Amino acid sequence: MGIIQRQTIKSTVYIYAGVLVGFVTTALIFPRVLTSSQIGLITLIASWSAIFAQGATLGFGGATVKFFPLFRDKEKNHHGFLFLLLLVTSVGFILFIGLYYLLKSWIISTHADSPLFQHKAYLIVPFTFFMLLFIVMDIYNRVLYNATAGTLLKELFLRLFILLGIALLFFQFLNFDQFVNWYVGAQGAVALLLLFFLVWRKEFNLLPDFSQLDRSMITGMASLSLFSFLTGFSSLAIIRIDSIMIGSYLSEGDVGIYTLNLYFGTLVLLPSRALRNIAPTLIADAFNSRSMSTIRSIYEKSTITQLAVGLFLMLGLWVNTETIYTILPAEYKAGMYVILFIGFSNVVRMAGGLSDAIVGYSDYYKMNTVFNAVWLLLIVLTNLIFIPAMGITGAALASFLSVLAITLVRFWYVFRKFGMQPYQLRHAFLVFLALVTYFLISLLPIFSFFWIDLLVRGSLVVVLYGSAVYFFNFSSEINGLVDSLWQRLQSLF
């Protein structure tokens, strides 16, 4: 777990530095500088662009993680793998931009109540290109065991660029149209920075070399790419479909309110994102070397560690929800239960560990496509039921129910195929500990001063829940990290 710990710790630091910038930008500045409709516009453009960019990879990201170990040789420029990666995704970009122009009229017509989106839909094309370039460079960096560069740029630098843009808008150096262009350009900036990072590391080489390829490998790559494409495309659709369906059923303003509350609920998942930047590569390598004990260890540790951290963050978020709304415009409180259901869905996902990666890099990788197709179908059906009845809260509830169902199915499948069952009594005790902590803190009155209320409730989460997690040693990874940080603090004094 050495590589995982180092990369995860670095990534987590970058992610939470980005969270701080993102909080200032998204929670404090956006609602005061932009209308909910303008926030909704940005969300819709980003959502559609992300779907087209993911599709344009043609699933070759999955093939890259699986097959790159067979190409790995720095002295031989990894046998021209970067050229192959860029060639495939360039073809994908051409195909999916062609698809965008075929669907353009339909896309615009589905958002009839979103006039800003209809005016700015053309930005989907450059945004898609910049997103795709970043995805490709990030995939290549990760298989070179450097997940932190992409995390630093995506989680921190991108948010800093956006913060600068919104500041220029606030001080009237930019108008809103120019700010939207700036927002798209910020994605291009981080993509180019990641490309330059590869050049600086002398890992950017476009000389083709097909010496490693044979018929069986090409067939294997094509097969895995097809299923990775279906899996990846449906995975992103799952993330973005709620905003798109809200925009279709309701309005840009509702998308903006949902997006801001979604941001808070997503904070729970951030540590998992750091782990997932590096762990899947190690799982793929473990399958190649047939080291099932390594996979079992990663699976078991990921469930308890992520559940402990997810519950900690969910507690810190939910006990402070009323306080959070005191600093936001009143209209955003309509999405309070979006935070609850999205936060719960992310805790469930974290408790599921890396079951999706285990299936995805095993001989049963095709099943991930089936699972994601079912997941997407569940989300669409539940959104169709709950959005008309409950508005944006219905969209969040649909996400939670769908995540719960598919997580249980994946757990059952990994247990059936690999005999891996990572859950123990301590997982249930963690949930009980979180419930007791919430009950005790909920007895407190709300303090009138924002920072005092936030500090008191946050401190109690640390004291009641955090100290118990450490004392009972639920996760050796968490205890090791706390001990390491404590030693470093002691060395400073």
N, C-alpha and C positions, 0 to 999 in steps of 0.2 A: 504493500500500500504506500510505499515511499513516494513514488512519482505522483500518485493520486493526491496524497496529502500536500505535497509541495505545490502542485499545480492548483489544487482546490483552494488552499490558503491564499495564494497570490490572486487567483481569480475572485475569491470572495472579497478580498480587500478592494480590488478594482470595482467590483459590482456595487459594494456599499458606498464607496466614494461616489460612484455614479448615482446611487440612490439619493444621496444627499443633494447632489446637483439637480437630479430629476425631481425631488420633492420641492425644491425652491422653484424650479421651472413649472412643473405640472400642477402642483397643489397651491402654490402661493401666487405665481405670476400669471399663468395662463388664464385662470378664471377672472382675473381683474383686467387683463389687457385684451383678451379675446372673448367673443360671445360664445355661447354653447354651440351655436350653428357653425362658427368658424373652427372650433375644436373638432366638431363632427366632420367637417370637410377634410381636415388633415387626416383624421382617422380613416375615412373612406378611401382616400387616395392611397394611403399606406397599406390598407387591407387588400385592395385589389392588386396593387403592385407586388405585395409579398406573395400572393397566390400565383401570379404570372412568373415571378422570379423563381419560386420554388419549382414550378412546373418546368421552367427552362433548364434546370439542372439535369433533366431527364433521368433522375434517380442515380446519377453517376457518383454522387457523394457516398452512397452506401457501398457501391463497388470499390470506391477509393479506399475506404476504411478496411474493407475485407481483403482486397488484393494488393494494396500497397506494400505490405510486408514482403511480398515476393519480388518487388522491384527495388526495395530499399538498398541503396549503395551510393553514398554521397560522392565517392570518387568518380563514379560513372554517371553522375547527375540523375541518379535514380532511374536510369534507362529511359529517359525522356518522358516520364509519367506526367509531368506538368503540361507538356505539349498535348498529350492525349486528353487530359482533363479539360483543357481550354478548347480543344477541337470539338469535343462532344457538347460542351455547354454553349459554344457559339452556335452550333446547329440548333440547339434547344431554344436559344434566344430568338433566332430568326423564325422558328416555328410558332413560338408563343406570342410574339409581337404580331405575326400574321393573324393568329387567332384573336388577339385583342381587336384588331381592326374589323374582323368579321363580326365580332360580338358587340362592337362599340355602341351601336344604336340601342341594342337590347339592354346593355349595362346602364346607359343613361336613362332609358325609359323606366327601369326598375326603381329609380330614385327621383320620381316625378316631384316629390315634395322637398327636394334638396337642390334649389337653384344654384347655390355656390358650387356644388359638385359638378353639375352639368356644365358650368362655365370653365372649370379647371380640370376636367377629366383627361385632357391631353397630356397632363404631367405624369400619367401612369407610365408612359413609355420611357422617359429618362429615369424615373424612379426605379422602374423594373431593372433597367440596365445596371444602375449603381448597386442595387441590392444583390443582383446576380454576381457582379464582380466581387463584392465583399464575401458572399457565400463561398465562392470558389477559392479565393485566397485564404479564407479562414479554414476551410476543409483541408487544404494542402498544409497549412501551418500546423493543424492539429495532428495530422498523421506523422508530422516531423517532431511530435511530442512537445509542441509549443502552443498550448491552448490559451496562454495568458495574453499574447499580443492582440488577438482578435477581441478578447474580452475587454481589455483596456480601452481599445478604440471604440467598440460598440457601446459599452456600458458607461464610459466616462467621457471620452473625447467627443463622441457624437452629441451627448447631452450638453457639453460645454459649448459646442458650435451652435446648438439650438438656443441655449441660454443667451449667447451673444446676439443671435438674431432677434430674439424677443426683446432684448434690451434696446437694440437699434430701432425696433418698432415702437417701443414705449416712448423713446425720446424723439420719435418722428423723423429718424434718418431713413426709415423704410416705411412704405405703406403696406397694407395687408397683402396685396398681390405680390409685392416684392419679397415679403417675408415667406410666403408659401414657396416661392422659387428658391429662397435661401434654405428653407427646410429640406427641399429635395437635394440641393447642392451639398448640404452637410453630409448626406449619405454618400455622395460621390467623393467627398474629401476623405472620409475614413477608409473607403475602399482603396483609394490611391495610396494612402499612407500605409496600409497593410501590404500593398504591392511593393512599395519602396522598402518596407521592412524585409521582405523576401530577397530583394535585390541586395540589400545591405548585408544580409546573412550569406550571400552568394548561393542562394537556393533557387534563384529565378533563372531557369535555363530553358529555352524554347526549342532546342535542337531535338528533332524527332529521333526516336530509337525504338524500333518495333521488334528488336531481337528477342525480347522476353515473351512476346505474344505467340501463341499457337492457337489452333482451332478450338481446343477444349477450353482454354482460358478465355478466348473471345466469347464462346458460348456461355461460359459461367458468368462473365461480366455482363453480358446482355441480359441473361435471365435475372441476375440479382438487381441490375439497374431497373429493369421493368417493374419488379416488385417493390424496389426502393422508391421508384417514382410514384407508384400508386400509394405506397405508405406515406411518403413525405408530403405528397400533394394533399392527401386526405388529412394528414396531421395539421398542416397549415390551415386548411379549410376549416378544421375543427376550431382552431384558435380565432380565426377571423370571421367565421360565418355569423356569429351573434351580432357583431356590429353591422354587417351587411344586411342581415334580416331586419334588424331594428330600423336601419335607414330605409328599408323597403316598406315596412309596415307603419312606421311612425315618421320621424323627421330627423334632419341634421342635428337639431337641438337635443333631441333625445339621445342620439348617438354621442354627442358631446358630454352629456350628463353621465351616461353609462361609462364612457371611456375614462373619465376622471375617477369615478368610484372603482372601476376595474383596476386602475393603476394601484390603488391602495391594497386591494385584494391580492394582486399579483406579487406584492412585496414578500409574501409568505414563501413564494416559490424560488426566490433568488438564490439561496444556497444550493438548491438542487441544480440550477443551471450551471454553477461553477463545477460541480461534480461531473455533470454530463458532458462537459467539454473534453475531459480526458479519459474517464472510466470506460466508455464504449470502445476506444482504441485498445485498451488493455484487455477487455473482454474478447475482442476479435483476435488479438495475439494469443490469448489463453486457449481459445478454440483451435487455433492453428497448431499450437503445441500440445493440445489435448490435456490441458491442465485444469480438470474440472474442480479440483480443490481450490484453485485461485478464484474461479468463477463463483463457487459457493461462498467463499469468504467475502468477496466483494458484495454479493447479493445480501448476505446476512447483515453485514455492517452497514450497508446503505439503508436498509429499512429502519433499523433502530436509530441510527444517527439522524436521518432525515425526518423521522417522525418526531424525535425529541426537539429538533430545531424548528420544525414546522409548527408544532404546538406552541412553542415559546413565542414565535413571531405572531401567530394567530391570537394568542392571549394579549400580547402587547398592543396589537392593532385594535382588537374588539373592545377591550376595556377603556380605550381612549377614543372610541368612535364619536361619542357626543362632543368631546372636547375638540376633535378635528373639525367638526362642522361649524364651530364658532368662528373659524378663520376663513370659511368659504362662503360665497354668495348663497343665499337661502335656497335657491332653486336646486342646488346639488344634493340637498338632503333627501330628495325624492329617490335617490339611489342608495340609501343606507343599507338596505338588505342585499344589494349587489355585493357590497364588501363582505357580508356574512357568507353568502353562498359561494362566491368565488374563492374566498379564503378557505372554506371547508373543502371545496373541490381540490384546491392545491395541497392541503394537508393529506387528503386521501391519495393524491398522486405521489407525494413524497413517501408516504407509508408503503406504497407499492414497490419502492426501491427501483432496481434496474431490470425488472422483469421483461420490459419491452426490448431492451438492448440484448438480453440473453437470448430471447427468441430471434431477434433480428440478425444476430451473427452466428446462429446455429444452422444446422441443416434444415430447420423448420422455419426459415426466415419468411417464407411465403405466408405463413399464418399471420404475421404482423399486418399484412395487407388486408386480410380478412377482418382482423380485429378493428383496424382503423376504418374500414368501410362500414362495419356495423356501428362503430362509435359515431361516425359522421351521420349515418342514417338516424341514429338515436337523437343526436343533437338537432337535426333538422325537424324531425317529428315532434320532439318536445318543445322546440321553439314555436312550431306551428300551433301547438296547443296553448302554451303559456304566455307568449308575447301578446296575442289579442286579449287574453283574460287578465294578465297582470303587468303588462308593459315591460319596462326594462328589468324589473325584479323577476319577471317570468323568464327572461333570457338567462339570468344568472342561475335560477333554480334549474333550468334545463341543463345547463353546464354541469351543475353538481350531480344531478341524477345520472347523467350520461357517464361522467367520470367514475362514479361509484360502481356502476354496472360493469364497465369495461375493465376496471382495475381488478374486480373479483374474478372476471373471466380469465384475465392474463395470469393471475395467481394460480388458479386451478390448472391452467395449461402447463405452466412451468413445473408445478408439482407432479402432474401426470407424466410429463415427458422426461424430466430430469431428477425427479425424486427430491427436489429442493423445497423445503418448507422453513422459511426464515423466522417465523413468528413464535414468540414465547410469551410467558405470563408477564414479563416485564413490559411488553408492548401495551397490554391492557392496563397495567399499573400506571404507565405514563399518561394514558387518557384520563384515568381516574384522578391523578395528581393535577392535571390541567383543569378538570371540572371543579375540583375543590378550590383551587387557586382562584378561578373565576368567581365562584360563589362568594368567597371571602372578600374579594376586592369590590364586588357589586354592592356590598353593604355600605361602602363609603359614600358620603354625600359628594356632589360635584362642587369642586372649589371654583370660585368665581374667576380667579386669575388663571389664564390659560396655562402658563408655564409651570405653575405650582401643581395644578391638577395632573398635567402630563408627567411631571417628575415623580409625584407621589405614586401614581398608578404604575408607571413604568418600573420604578424601584421595587415595588411590591411583587411584580412579576419576576424580577431577578431574584429577590430574596426568597420568596415562597416556592417558586417553581424551579428557577435556575439553580439555586443552591442544592435543592433536593436531587435534581438530575446529576449534579456533580457528586454529592455525598454518596448516593446509592450506585454510582459508577455504571449508569445505564449504557454509556458509550465510551469505550476506551479512546476513540478518536476525539471526542469532545473533551474528555479529561486531559488527554495529552496536549491538546491545543491550549486549554486554560492554564495548565502547568507551565507550558512553554512561554506563554505571554506573561505569566506571573514572574518567572525567572528573569525575563528580559526587563521587566519593570524594576525588579530588585537590583539588577545590575546597573541601573541608571542612578541609583542613590547610594 
